[in-house]
Amino acid sequence: MTSAVAAPPATGGKRPVLLLRRINDRLAAELRSRFRVLNFYVDAVPSLGCVVTTGAGVDHIDLAECARRGVAVAGAGTVFSTDVADHAVGLLVDVLRRISASDRYVRRGLWAARGDYPLGSKLSGKHVGIIGLGSIGSLIAKRLQAFGCTISYNSRRPKDSVSYNYFPDVTDLAAASDVLIVACALNDETRHIVDSSVLEALGKDGVVVNIARGGIVDEAELIRALKEGRIAGAGLDVFEKEPDVPAELLSMDNVVLTAHEAVFTTESNWDLADLMIANLEAFFSGGPLLTPVLPK
């Protein structure tokens, strides 16, 4: 995840943009062709006017302080939504059908030595609870409906646009679900919302999939539940202290791990570069941001 900060228009020449983190070569070239790119570690920060983030979330930005200072903020919009939804379903299929674990079994030559790998569990017919029914959660729901799953959800309020069962309490949602998918934003209200009581309610046959933020799940409690067999498995793309992943998770065959990569495909990188450039140009031209989190 990378961020860029744009300063107010300078007098003459290219507009200054402060680059905060590493980005792909194509976006770097596009930025340098249009703007005067400043080095975060070398150049002084100019008077701040706009923050443009390439991240799917905005928990790394102090929105309250930006609002107080009148700093505009643009996010990634729905650029990543399709890819993240696909990845969530992929993790779930992998955990239930034990694809990665079976792959390791075959590669180690154990099929011939020990016989068939233990059976997995089918996806169709599962009751899936989704925490957060925004653009990503909604796309996950549509994909899993096609598998014949029953969808329920938790969010800040019920959504009139869907007919899925709504649960105002996450523990109740977990108790009614075979699978719990975390797709909400990380904030003070959602930090560790998936705790020991939620995992207990999900039960020994339950699966957790997290493609949102690591801090939404109490990682220590998740590890305990997995070790003690109080839930059946997990698919995790995010962790509490990235890039450090707890050693206990690395040794579990019922856990599938990816490196916070649900948002990234070749196609989404191109789309994101176009969106980021468009937001910067809109800010400098005085027009509205394409994907405003805080308007200017």
N, C-alpha and C positions, 0 to 999 in steps of 0.2 A: 504494500500500500504506500503510495507516495502523495505528497502534498505540494502545492505551489502557492505562493503568496504574491499578489499583484499590488504594486503601489499605484497611487493616483498618477494621472498623466504628467510626464515630465515636459519641459520646454524643449522642443526640437528633438530630432533623432528618434531612435526606437524607444518604446515604452519599457520601463524597467519591470522585470519579474524576478522575484526571489524564489529559487528552487530549494525546497527543504529536504528532499530525499531522492534517491536514485530512481530513474525512470528508464523505459525502453529506448533504444536508439532512435526509433522513428519519431517518437514524441519529442525527444531531446532536439533532434534536427529541426522539427517543425517549430518548436519554441524559439530556437536561435535564429531561424530565418525571419521571424516576425518581431521578436522582442529582444531587449538587452537583458540577457539572463545573468543574474547575480548569484554569487556563491554564498551560501548560508554561513560557511565557516570563515569567509574572508571579508565579504562586503558588509558594510553597516546596513542595518535594516532601514529602509526608507519609511516615510510616513505611510502607515498601513491603510489601505482602502478596501481591499478585497482578498478573501481567502478562497482558493479553488482547490478542492480536494479530489483526489482520484479514488478515495476509499468508498466502499459501499456504505459504511457507517460514519457518524460524525462524533463519536464519543471521545476522539482525540482532540477535538476543538472546543475551546472554552466559549460556548455560544453566548452565555450571559455577558461575558466581557466584550465579545464582539458587538453584541447589541448595544451595550453601554457606550462603546466608542463609535458606534455608527459604521462598523465594518461589515460590508456585505460578505455573504458566504454562499458558495455554490457547491453542490454535491455531485455525485455521479448519477443521480436520477435512477432510472430503471435499466441502465446499460448492462448491469451484471445480473439482473433478475432471472433471466432465462437460464444462464449458465449455473447459477447457484441452485436453482430448482432442480436442474438436471443432476447436479452433483449430489444433492440431498437424496434423490431417488436412487442414484447409483450406490451411495453408501449403504442405504437401507437394503437394497437387493443383495449387496455383497455380504452384509452381516447375516441376513436371514438365510441365504443360500450357501454361506461359508465359502465364497469364491476364492478370496485371497488365501484363506487357510488351506483350502483344498489344493490350490496352486502350489503352495509350499510343500504340501504332503507329496504331491506328484514329483516335484523337482528333487526332493530328497530321496527318491527311489522307494518310498514307503508303500506305494500302491501294490507292487508285486510282493513285497515282504510281509505286509500286514493285512492286505485286502482292502475292500472298499472303504472310503472315507465316511465318517458318520453322517447321517441324514441331516439336512437343513430344514428350514421351515418355509412354507409358501407365503408369498406376499398377498395374493388375492384373498379377499375376505377379511383382511385385518382391519381392526378399528384403530384409526390413526388420529392422535390428538396433536394439533399444531399450535404452538405458542407464538402468536404474532401472525395475523392474517393480512399483512401488507402486500406489496407487489410480489415479493418472493414467496411468502406463505400461500398466497392465492394460487400462484403457478404450481407450487408443490401439490396443493390440494387437487387441482385439475388433473395433474399427471397421475396421482394415486387413485383418483376416481376411475380413470381408464383401466387400472389394474383390478377394479372391483372392490376397492377399499371403502369403508365407511368413514367419513371425515367429521371430526369435531374440532373446536378451536377455543382458544382463550385470547382475549385482547382487552384493551381498556374499556371497550363498549361493544355491544352487538352490532353487526353490520347488516343493514336491511337488504343489501344486494345479494346475499347468499342464503341458502337454506340449510347450511350445516348446523349441527347442534352447537349452541354456545354455552360455555362454562365460565362463569365469572371467577371461579377459583381453580388454580392450577392443580391442586391436589385432587379435586373432584374430577378434573379432566384426565389426569393420569389414571385414576381408579377405573375410568370408563374406557381406557385405551390399551391396546396391545403394543403400540408404538407411540413414542413421544418425540416430536420433532421441534427443535428450538429454532425459531426464525424471527425473533423479536430484536429490537434494539437494546443495547446495554445502557442502563442508566441506574440511578439510585434505587428505583422501584424494582428493577428486574435483576439486580446483582444477586446471585445465588438463589434465584427464585426456584430453581430445580435443586431442592435440598433433600435431606434424608427422608422427610415425610413424603415428599413427592415420589421419590424412588421406591419407597415402601409401598405406596399406593399403586404404582405401576406394576409391581409384582415380579415374581421369579421368571416368568416367561416374557417379560417386557424388554423392549429395546429403546435406547435413547440415541437420537441423531442430532448433532449440533453443528450447524453451518452458520451460526450467527456470531457470537463472541464467547470466548472461553469463560469469562467471568459470570455468565448467566447461570452456569452449572457449578455447583460446589464440587470441585474436582476431587477433593479428598474423600468426600462422601460417595461420589461416583465410583472411585477406586475400591472403597470398602464394600460397596454393594456388589460390584463385579466379583471381587475376590471371595465373598461369602455366598455367592450364588443367589443373591436377592433380586438381581435382574439378569437377563439372559445375554445381553451384549450391548455394544455401542458402536456408532460410527461417528468419528470426531474429525472435523476439519480445523477446529480452533481449540486453544488451550489457554489456561490462566496466565502462564509465564512464557509465552512464545519467545524464541523458538525452542525453549526447553520443554521436553515432554517427559512426564514422570516415568521412571524405569519400569514401574509395575505395569503400565499400559503396554509397553513394548513387548512384554512376554506373554500377553494374553491373545490366544487364537480367536476368541470371540469378540475382539475389538479390531475395527478397521480404522487406520490413521492416515490422514493426508495433511500436507504442509500448508494449511491456510491458503488453498489454491482453488477453492470452489468458484471464485470470481473470475479466474483467468483462463481465457482461451485466446487463440490467435485472433479470432474475429472480434472478441470483446476489447482486446487491446487497441485494435484499429478504431473501433467505435468510440472508445474512451478518449483517444488522442483527439479525434475530431470534436468531441463534446468539450473537452478542456480548452482547446483553442477557441472554440466558439464562445465559451463563457468569458474568456479573457478579452476577446475582441468586443464582446457586448459591453463589458464593464468599461473599457477604454473609450468606446464610442458613445457612452452615455445611455445605451439601451438597456432593456431589462435582461437579467440573467436568464439563461435557458432552463437551468435546474436550481432555482434559488432555495436555500435553506433559511437564510436571512436576506431579505431584499435590501438593496442599497437605498 
